Amino acid sequence: MADNVEQLKALRQATGARMLDCQKALKECNGNMDEAMAWLRKKNLAAGEATSTRQAQEGLLGVKVGADGRTMAIVEVSSNTDFVARNEKFKALVNQLAELCEGLKIDSVEVLQRQRLNGRGVSETLQELAGTMGENIAIKRVAFIEGELGHYVHFDQKQACVVELEGVTGEKARELGKELAMHIVFAKPTCISPEEVPAEEVQKEKAIIQERLKEDPKNSKKPPQILEKIAEGQLGKFYSTVCLNEQPYFRENAKKVSQVLKENGGAKVKRFIYMKVGG
């Protein structure tokens, strides 16, 4: 009985259909979830309007690394619910799309949607699965990268990162890149170095710091040039939150990432791609 209740709740969450209709669908399909979803759609009982207006913030990341480790593709496919994202058919499609992107070096959603998969158009395949599942299913993002790479995929396939390095090659690049990719998933920097932070973002942060200093009674008698130096110092804390090289290394907080790179033959991060489902 408990299994039937959980199955009923899952079907209702996945389709948005009424509870009574979900019960009937499961009965008609002998408890087969995929068939029950299709049955509801055929009977126009799935709440299509509800799922179409609800943002598809769930989904999975598909990651495919080339045979030589020098190419990699990441594909984000979205769905309305995590229940559908965990469906084996959904997971298989996500992985197939990643393989297609890596093999053809595809780096855009538009190009991927024009391709063929298993003898059918990618867009057609997505529409068919969406019809079966009763949810919005769409390719949200695609990335392709080539070079000396290391990567990390979180266990739930909701986050992934790939790092391109220079100054190291082969297995050393893959190992160091994986460590840095794990750090990025943990610390979530938005850029590599302070020079990459947009000037307007720096000025905004600096203005906030200066205002905070002025409001502190302890600073009332300090000359402007001293307050300016204090502000510059505090700006370093801001950089340590958004710049990869300035962040404390996730495995050893006493070190910055820049020091870890220096210890690995002076390696440099050329670029990184970080994706999070729904992000």
Residue pairs with C-beta under 8 A, 6 or more apart in sequence:
4 26
4 31
7 26
7 31
7 33
8 19
8 22
8 23
8 26
10 33
10 83
11 17
11 22
11 25
11 26
11 33
11 36
11 37
11 40
12 18
12 19
12 22
13 81
13 83
14 33
14 37
14 80
14 81
14 83
14 84
14 133
14 134
14 135
15 22
15 37
15 40
15 41
15 45
15 46
15 47
15 51
15 134
15 135
16 46
16 47
16 48
16 50
16 51
16 134
17 25
17 40
17 45
17 46
17 47
17 134
18 45
21 40
21 43
21 45
22 36
22 40
25 36
25 37
25 39
25 40
25 43
25 45
26 33
26 36
28 36
28 39
29 35
29 36
29 39
34 87
34 89
34 132
37 46
37 132
37 133
37 134
38 131
38 132
40 46
40 134
41 131
41 132
41 134
46 134
48 134
51 80
51 134
51 135
51 136
52 136
54 80
54 136
55 80
56 78
56 79
56 80
56 135
56 136
56 137
56 138
56 140
57 78
57 80
57 277
57 278
58 78
58 79
58 80
58 81
58 82
58 84
58 85
58 277
58 278
59 76
59 77
59 78
59 79
59 85
59 94
59 140
59 277
59 278
60 76
60 77
60 85
60 90
60 91
60 94
60 157
60 158
60 277
61 74
61 75
61 76
61 94
61 153
61 157
61 158
61 159
61 160
61 275
61 277
62 73
62 74
62 75
62 76
62 77
62 94
62 95
62 96
62 97
62 98
62 99
62 157
63 72
63 73
63 74
63 75
63 98
63 151
63 153
63 157
63 160
64 72
64 73
64 95
64 98
64 99
64 101
64 102
64 103
65 71
65 72
65 102
65 149
65 151
66 72
66 102
69 149
69 174
70 146
70 147
70 148
70 149
71 102
71 105
71 144
71 145
71 146
71 149
72 102
72 144
72 145
72 146
72 149
72 151
72 162
73 98
73 99
73 101
73 102
73 106
73 142
73 143
73 144
73 145
74 98
74 141
74 142
74 143
74 160
74 162
74 273
74 275
75 94
75 97
75 98
75 101
75 112
75 139
75 141
75 142
75 143
76 139
76 140
76 141
76 142
76 275
76 277
77 90
77 93
77 94
77 97
77 137
77 138
77 139
77 140
78 136
78 137
78 138
78 139
78 140
78 277
78 278
79 85
79 90
79 133
79 135
79 136
79 137
80 135
80 136
81 135
84 90
84 133
84 135
84 137
85 91
85 277
87 133
89 129
89 132
90 129
90 133
90 137
91 157
93 125
93 126
93 129
94 157
96 117
96 118
97 112
97 117
97 122
97 139
100 106
100 112
100 115
100 117
100 122
101 107
101 112
101 142
101 144
102 144
104 115
105 144
105 146
106 112
106 115
106 142
106 144
107 142
107 143
107 144
108 142
109 139
109 140
109 141
109 142
111 142
112 122
112 139
112 142
113 122
113 123
113 126
113 139
114 121
114 122
114 123
115 121
115 122
116 122
117 125
118 125
122 139
126 137
126 138
126 139
129 137
130 136
130 137
141 275
143 162
143 273
143 275
145 162
145 164
145 271
145 273
147 164
147 165
147 166
147 270
148 164
148 165
148 166
148 168
148 169
148 170
148 173
148 177
149 162
149 163
149 164
149 165
149 173
149 174
149 177
150 162
150 163
150 165
150 173
150 174
150 175
150 176
150 177
150 178
150 179
150 180
150 181
151 160
151 161
151 162
151 163
151 177
151 178
151 181
152 160
152 161
152 178
152 181
152 182
152 184
152 185
153 159
153 160
154 160
154 185
157 277
158 276
158 277
159 185
159 274
159 275
159 276
159 277
160 185
160 274
160 275
161 181
161 182
161 184
161 185
161 272
161 273
161 274
161 275
162 177
162 181
162 272
162 273
163 177
163 180
163 181
163 184
163 269
163 271
163 272
164 177
164 269
164 270
164 271
164 272
165 173
165 176
165 177
165 180
165 267
165 268
165 269
165 270
166 267
166 268
166 270
167 265
167 266
167 267
167 268
168 176
168 264
168 265
168 267
172 264
172 265
173 267
176 264
176 267
179 251
179 260
180 244
180 257
180 260
180 269
180 272
181 272
182 250
183 244
183 247
183 249
183 250
183 251
183 257
184 244
184 272
184 274
185 274
186 250
187 244
187 247
187 250
188 274
189 241
189 242
189 243
189 244
189 247
190 197
190 242
190 243
191 197
191 242
191 243
191 244
192 243
192 244
192 245
192 269
192 271
192 272
193 243
193 244
193 245
193 246
194 239
194 243
194 246
196 243
197 239
197 242
197 243
202 235
205 235
205 238
206 231
206 235
209 231
209 234
209 235
209 238
210 227
210 231
213 219
213 227
213 230
213 231
214 227
219 227
219 230
222 230
236 246
239 246
240 246
240 247
240 248
240 256
241 247
244 257
244 269
244 272
245 256
245 257
245 258
245 261
245 269
246 256
246 257
246 258
247 256
247 257
248 254
248 255
248 256
248 257
249 255
249 256
249 257
249 259
249 260
252 260
261 267
261 268
261 269
